[in-house]
Amino acid sequence: MDHTKVGMSLDEIDKIVHDYIVADGAYPSAIDFMHFPKSVCLSVNDVVSHGVPNSYVLKAGDYLNIDVVCYKNGFHGDNSAMVFLEDGQTEVNPAIKRLAAVTRESMFVAIEHCKPGVQFNKIGEIIEDYAHGHGYKVNEEFGGHGIG
């Protein structure tokens, strides 16, 4: 995420992520999962989920979700984070920053409830309740990579 800068293309970010994963002795699980052609999912601005890296060049005011899935030592891991692209003059819309903050908070609230015997749907309920309590809805149309 620290390498993501205004002026970079999504293809450049995909290469950085791919090279990092492989250098660490892992495999980028996204490649060819349901025919996905790249190593990482990059969703810019209004792309909801699982965006395919391409030649789009990031500009100030963009926001980017980086979704990395890799396989190492017999396990798949899934990680996702938001990056805000700002240049000192152009900032990301404050409403988007608030949405990202509430989303991240909801994850940590749900993690506090993770323990043996707690069903996955309870974790989802906690996230949904937290989002609703802050005036947001949860997208129920998209699923994950089958990990969580």
N, C-alpha and C positions, 0 to 999 in steps of 0.2 A: 504494500500500500504506500510505503514511503517513496517508492519510485514513480508513482503516478503523478504526472504533471500536465499542466496546460500545454497543448502543442503535441502531445503524444497521440498516436493512433491506437485503436483498440487492438490491432494486430501486433503492435509493439509490446503492449502489456501482456498479451497472450504468450508471446515468445519469452518474455522475462519470467512469467510464471512457469511455463513449460520447462525452461532451462533450470530453474531453481528446484523444481520437484525432482527432475531426473538427476541432477547433481547430488541430491540428498538420498539417492537410492530408492526413490519411490516411483510410482507410475501415475500419470494424470488420468484418473478414472473417467473423466468426461469424454475423452476421445472415443468416439464410436458408440457411446451409450445412446441407444435409440437413434443412431446415425448422426450424432452430434459431431461436427467436424473439427472442433478445436479443443484446447486443453483446459480452458476456463470459461465460465459463463460471465459475460460482462453486460450488465443492463444499464443503459444510459437514460437518464431523465425519465420519460414516461413509459419505458419498457418495463413491464411488470416483473418478469422473471425469465431466467435462462436465455438472455440475449447472446447472440453469436458474434464473437469478435470479427471486426471488418476494418475497412480503411477509414472509418470515421475518426476525425481528429478532435480531441477534447478541447473545449474552450472554457474560458472563465464563466462561471455561473452554472456549469454542468454539475450534475451529481451522478455518481457511478456506484453501482453495487458490484462487488467482486465476489464471485461464488467459486470457491476452489474445492474440488473433491479429488482426493488422491488415495492410492493403495500402497501401504507399506507394512512389511512384516506381518502379512496375513490379515490386515485390517483396512477397511475403508474409513476415511475421515472426511467430514463435510464442514466447511467453514465459510462464512459469508460476512462481509462488512461493507459499510458505505464510505465513500470518499467524496469530499466536497472540493470542487475545483474553483479556487478563487485567486485573484491576482492583485488584491489591494484596492482595486477600483470596482470590480464586478464581484458581487457575492452571490451565493446560493440563496434562494428565497427562504426567509425565516420560517415559513410554514413547512417547507420541506425538511429543514433542520429539526423542527419540533417533531414531525412525524418520525424521522429517523431516531430521535432520542427516545420517544415513547416506545417505539418498536424494540429498541435495545433494552430499555428498562423492563419491558414485558418478558423478554427472554430471561433476564436475571431473576425476576419474581418467580417465573415458572421453574427455573433451576433449583430454587430453594425448596421446592416440593418434590424434586426427583429423589426417589429412594425405592428400594425393593417393595413391590406390592402396589405401587401407584401405577394405574393404567395410563397409557399414552393419551387417551382421550381426556383425562383429567388435566394433564399438562396443557393440552390445547384449550380446554375450558378456561384455565387460569389466564392464558395469553389473551383469549377473546374477551374475557371480563375486564382485564386491564385496559385493553384497547378501547372497548366500549366506554369505560369509565373516563377516558380522555377524549371522547368524541370521535373515535375512529371505528371503522369496520374492518373485519378480517377477510381477505380474499379467499373464498372457498373453492375457486375454480381451478387453482393450480396446486399440484402436489410436489413433493420433494423428489429426491433421487432414490427413494426407497430406503433411506438410512434412518430418518427420524421425522 
